[in-house]
Amino acid sequence: MFGLMLTPLFVCIGFYLYFFIKRIYKTFSKKAFSRKNKIIISAISSFLAVFCYSVSGIYVVFILHLVFISAFFMLCNFLIKKVFGEKYEKGFNAWKKIHGSGALAVVLTVGILTVGYVNMHNVVKTEYEIKTDKNIRDEGYRIALLADVHFGVSLDEKELFEVCERVSGDNPDVVILCGDIVDDDTSASEMKTVFEILGKIKSKYGIFYVYGNHDRPFSMVSSDYTEDELVQAINSNGIKILKDEVYSINNELFIVGRDDVGFDAHPRKSIKSLIENTDENGFVLTLDHRPTEYKENGEAGTDLLLSGHTHGGQIWPVNLIDKAFKINDANYGLVKIDEDTNAIVTSGVAGWAYPVKTSAPAEYVIIDVSTGNK
């Protein structure tokens, strides 16, 4: 269904590529544009469009960037032509060659994706401070949040191990793995490896995990491992799965782990039913892979809601589209839901499908929750 929705886009891309390649040909060739040339260029542009439609990954990202960037320069060329009129027709030879060759679009596309690749592999630490009037210990709690590793897409074992060493060095009380740690294409050996590495993070009260929309493949039909094997790998490394469950720390910090909203095997419990048996004087930390049901969390009594899923948009301008059309309740960062409830959405340690990130940092998050004025 999603593929059918994208069909018109890739048809348009095919048409645009035809004119893009034709323009390059006419820039460098003095020969007439023959019927044979039309057939060859039509075949090339059709192949590229179908190829992008059929596969995922960096190829699609490259073609999409190339198309939109070259379209931008085409608009620039149109405006220059309108403004300068006859002067443009008689001159601007250097610009005509540069624009006609498509060189600007290609160079800028390569540059953007290179920066995005470097950004994906440069995992930074993002810090937040949350104040609460709830009855928690004087020293508060330090929470480490990691999500959207999608292991096998970008980070390798060495890079992930280094990130986990840094997290351990921050001395968290609690470590949260907020979904999509593995991916549809993660192999069985990679799945076991990623939880072995994450299980080594040092913390005072443990590591807690909630499912994302990719961890248990809808995907299981073609997955390299079963859900039982996934659960075994998580549990065997000392990581606690919270699936519509509440875990109490010192009877004052209540970690509410929600099942992913998109998992259709059974309806998940409401946030109200999960929170109603906690101490109203305690701090409620809710984990939900997708940033959704913000209003319901505020009304139910969540103090802090942690999510991932969006990757901060991953590729600009997806983040702007997400915000404009309110696809999620939030896209990235700290959001104040109401007077008593905050939410944090992390852009994730890595990303999905391709090893490029241009709209947000690759990050892990450290949150210090302490008593004081909000």
N, C-alpha and C positions, 0 to 999 in steps of 0.2 A: 504493500500500500504506500509506504513512504517513498519507495523507488518510483512508483507511478506519479506521485506528487512532484518529484524532481524532473520528470521527463521533459516538460516544457522548457525548464532552465537549460538542460543540456542540448536541446534542439536549437535554442537561441545561441548557445555557445558554439555549436557547430557552424551556424550561419556566420557568426562574427569571425571565427577563425578563418573561414573561407576568404572574407574580405581583408583580413589582416595579412594572410599569406599572399594574397593577390597584390596588395599594396607593396609588400617587400619585393615581389617579382618585378613590378613595374618601376620600382625605384632603381633597380640595378640592371634591368634589361631594356635595351632599345628595340627589341623585337616586338612585333604585334602580339597581343594576348590572344592566342589561338584557341580553337575548340579543344585541342589536345591538352593545352595548359589548364583549361577550365576543368576537364575531367580529372587530371592529376591532382589539382589543388582541392577539388571537391572530395576526392578519395582520401587525401591526407587529412583534411579538416573533419570529415565524417569519422575517420578512424580515431582521431584524437578525442572527439566528443563521445563516441561509443566506449572508448577505452576508459575515459574518466567516469562514465556512467557505470561501467562494469567493475571497476576496482576502487579501492579506497587507498588512503595513504598520501604520501608526499606528492605523488604525480598529480592527483586531483587538486591539491592545494596550490601547486605550481601553476597549473593551467588556469585555475580560477583567478589567482593573483594576476597572471599575465593578461588575461582577458579584461579584467576590470581596470588595471593600471593603463593598459594600452587604450582602452576606451576613454579614460581620463585625458590622456595626451591627445587623442583624436578630438576631444572637445576643445582642448587648448589650441590645437591647430585651427579648428573652425573659428574660434574667437579671434585669433591672430589674423586670419584671412579676412574676416569681417572688418576688423579695425584698420588694417593697413591697405586693404583693397588692391589697387593697381601696383603699389610698391611690392606687395607680397608676390604678385604674379611675375614681376620682373626680377625679383631678388630673393633674399632669404634662402639661398641655395644650400648653405650649410645646415640650416634648420630642416629644410625639406628632406635632405639626405638622412639626417639623424632620426627625424620622425618617421620617414618612410621606411627606414630599415628596421624599425621596431627595437632599436638598440636600447633606448631609454627604458622602455617597458621591461625588457629582459634583464638589464643591469639592476634596475630597482627591485624587480621581483627576486632576483638572486640575493640582493643585499638584505631585503626584508626577511627572507626565509633563513638566511645565515644568522642574522641577529636573533630570530626566533629559535633557532636550533641551539645557539649559545645560551639563550635565556632558559630554555628547557633544562639544560644540564647545569645551570647555576642555581641550585636550590638555596633560597635565602630564609632567614628567620624573621617572622613577623610577630610583633608583640602587642598585646592588649592588656589593659587593666580594667577590671570590673569591680565596682563597689557595691556592697550589699548591706542591708540592715538586718539580714537573717542571722540567727544565732549559730555562727560557726566559730571555730577556734581562732584565737588571736592572730596566729601567723597566717591564717587563710589557707588557700590551696593553689598550687601551681599545676596547671593542666597543659599537657602537650597534645596538640591536635594534628593528625596526619590523615590525609584522604587522597583518593584518586591517584594511587601509584600506577595502576594499570600495568603491572609488572610485565616486562617483555616488549613494551613499546619504545621506551627511551632509556631509562636508567638501567645500568647493569648492576651486578652484585656488588662490585667495589664501590660504586657511587652511592648505592642505597645504604651499604654498611657505614660509609662515612657520614651520611645524614643521620643514621641512628646513633652513631657515636656522639654526634653533636647534641642530639636530643637528650641522651643520657647525661651529657655534661651540663645540661641546664637544670638537672636535679628535679624533675617533675614528681609531683605526688601521684598523679594519675596520667596515664597515656590513653588517648582515644584514637581508635582507627575507625574513621567515619565512612567506610564503604568504598567499593571499587578498588580494592587492593589488588585484585586480579582482574583479568580481562577475558573476553570471549575467546581470544586467541592465545591465552597463556597456557603453556604446556604443563603437564603433570609435574615434571621436574622443577619448572620455574615456580609453580604454585607452592610446592613444598619448600623451595629455597627462600621465597619471599617471607613466609611466616617464620622460618627458622631465624632469619635476620631480624625481623621485627620483634620476635620473642625475646631477643637479647637486650632490648632497651631496658635500662634500669629505672625503676620507679618505686615509690614507697608502697602504694596500694594496688598496683597492678595495671594490666593492659586490657582495655575493653573494646569490643568490636561490634559494629552493626553492619548489616548487609547493605550493599548498594545495588543498583540495577544491573551491574555486570558481573557481580561475584558468583551468583548462581545462574548460569547461562539460561536464558530463554533459548538459548545457547546450549543447554545441557545435551541436546540431541547430537550436536557435533563436538562436544567438549572432549578433551583428552582425559578428564577425570570426572568422577561422580560427585554428587553433593555430599554423600557420606564420607568420601575421601577428603573433600574440602574441610568438612567439620573436624575430621580426625587430625588433619594437619594443623588447624587452628588450635584445637584443644591441647594437642601434644606439645605445643610450644608455650603453654601457660597463658594463653590468651582466652579471655572469657567472652563468649558470644552473648549478646543481649538481644533477644528477639521478642519484643513486646514484654519486656521484663524490667524490674526495678532492682537496683543494687544499692545497698546502704553502706556508707562509710561513716563510722563514728556516730551513727544515728543522727547525722546533721547534713551530710552531703548525699543527696539521692540522685543516682545516675539512672535515667530513664532511657533505655535503648529501644528504639522503634524498628519494626520490620519495614522493609522498603515498601512505599506506597504502590509501586507498580507490580509487586509480586502477586500474581493472581491465584495462587494455589489455595489461599484462604484470605478472607478479609482481616485486616489488622485491627487491633483493639484501638479504641479512641484514646486520645491523650488524656481526656478527663478521667476515664476509668483507670488508667495507669497511675495517675497522680493522686487520686482521691484517698488512697491509704497511706500516703506519706505524711510526715509531721509538717504541719503548716508553718512551723517556725524554722524548718530546715531549708537548705538551698537546693533547688531542683535544677539539675543539669540534664537537659533533654538532648538526645542524639538522634538525628533524622538525616539520612543521607541527602535527601532532596530538600531544598529550602522551601517548604510548603506548610500550609495550615498555621500561618503566623497568628492570625486572629484567634484561632482555637487554642493555641499555646498560651497566649496572653490571658485568655479567659479561664483556662484550666489551672494556671498557677506556675507555669514554667518561669524560672528566673533567668536562665541562659540556654539558648537553643543553638546547637552546633551542627553545621551541615557542610557538604562539599558539592559534588555533582556538576556544577556549572563550569568548572575550570576557569572561572573568571571570563568566560567566553572563548578562551583558548586562542582563537584567531579573530583579530579585529576585522570587521566591526560587529561580530556576533554578540559581543557584550552589549553593544548599544541597541541591537535588535531585541535582545532579551529584556533589557530595561524598558524599551519603548512599548513592546507588546505584552509586558508583564507575564512572560512565559513561566518565570519562577517568582516567588514572593520577594526574592532579592538575588543579586548576581554575585556580589563580592563585598567583603569587608564587614564592618560593624554596623548593625542596624538597630535602632531603638523601636521596638514594636509598640510598647506603651510605657507608662511610668514605671512599671515594675519588671518589665521583660525586655531583655536584649537578645540579639541573635548575631552570630558570627558565621559568615560563609567563607571557607577557604578556597583558594584557586587550585589547591592540590599540589602534591609533590611532583606530579608529572602531568600527563594528559592522555587523551584517547586517540587511537588510530594513526597518528603521525607525530614524529618527534619534534614538533615546532609549537612555540607558544609566543604570540605577539601581543596579546591584549591584557596580560596579567603576569605577575611573577610566578615561578615555580617556588613553592614555599612549604615550610612547616610552621605551625603556629604555637606560640607560648602565651597562655592566658593566666594572669594572676588575679585570683578572686580574693578580695579582702573586705573587712568591715569598714564602714565609713559612709560619708554622705555620697549619694548617687550623683 
